[in-house]
Amino acid sequence: MEHRVTQCICFDVSFETIWQRLCAGQTISDIHRELGCGGKCGLCVPYIKHMCKTGEIHPPVMWTQDFVSEGINPTPIDRLETLLEEEPSPPA
């Protein structure tokens, strides 16, 4: 089963809501000011950019190289990957 990213977790804003507002003529800045998405941890930002580029509302979980290949700055994802790599393994 492929996992999908469906929302900004910090502010509980679905990508479908963001997409509907974009289609209605709002800008990302408008949506951010009204709903907060992208303004806390930032992990949803590369996904929102991906959605704007492709129209894919529920993208699969993506990693740094996936975003870079699309020309999207993946800084929040890159930070997460670095933290995961540095996290010590649980004791055996």
Helices and strands as residue ranges (DSSP letters): E 7-8, E 13-14, H 15-23, H 28-35, H 44-54, H 64-69, H 75-86
